[in-house]
Amino acid sequence: MLNSDDLNVINEGIDSMLKSRKETIQKLIETVDPDNSDKYNEITRKAAAYLLGEMRAIEAIDVLLENIFEPKALQPLGSMDRLDSPVENALHKIGRPIIPAVTNIIENSDKRYRRIKATDFLVVTYADKDQALLYLTKRKQKAKDNKKIASRIDSAIDHVNKHFKVK
């Protein structure tokens, strides 16, 4: 398809591959979704999470984050296998596009453990405690009129200061 002198054939090939990627990602998201945990075995779900990370599928951020918090979540195997901690690894591979989603959790979740885990992902995504703190401080300034959000961001800042070392 791509090995052609005809631009129309090349464009059709590109469109076909992009459509296939999109359909694949949707099927993988369905497989990883905690609501579907009874439809797929854990290894299949871990393989799907792994593939979403390898594909850097930003469309999967929300469902991957749900897997961090759900009781039916995919648990680490405790091995060095590529399917060990596939959800966390997928989120790390996706990288900075997860920041808006984890920020939303930090600012709006009523569940403290979710906010803490989201804060951890924020720091690891920035790979720098100071950058994460700068980001959180800016978010707090934007939220100054909303005491609830500002308080949650303060808690996130405290968590970062207590649990992360300066590089």
ABEGO torsion letter per residue (X at the ends): XABBABAAAAAAAAAAAAAAAAAAAAAAAAAABAAAAAABBAAAAAAAAAAAAAAGBAAAAAAAAAAAABAABBBBAGBABAABGAAAAAAAAAEAAAAAAAAAAAAABABAAAAAAAAAAAAAAAGBAAAAAAAAAAAAAAAAABAAAAAAAAAAAAAAAAABBBX
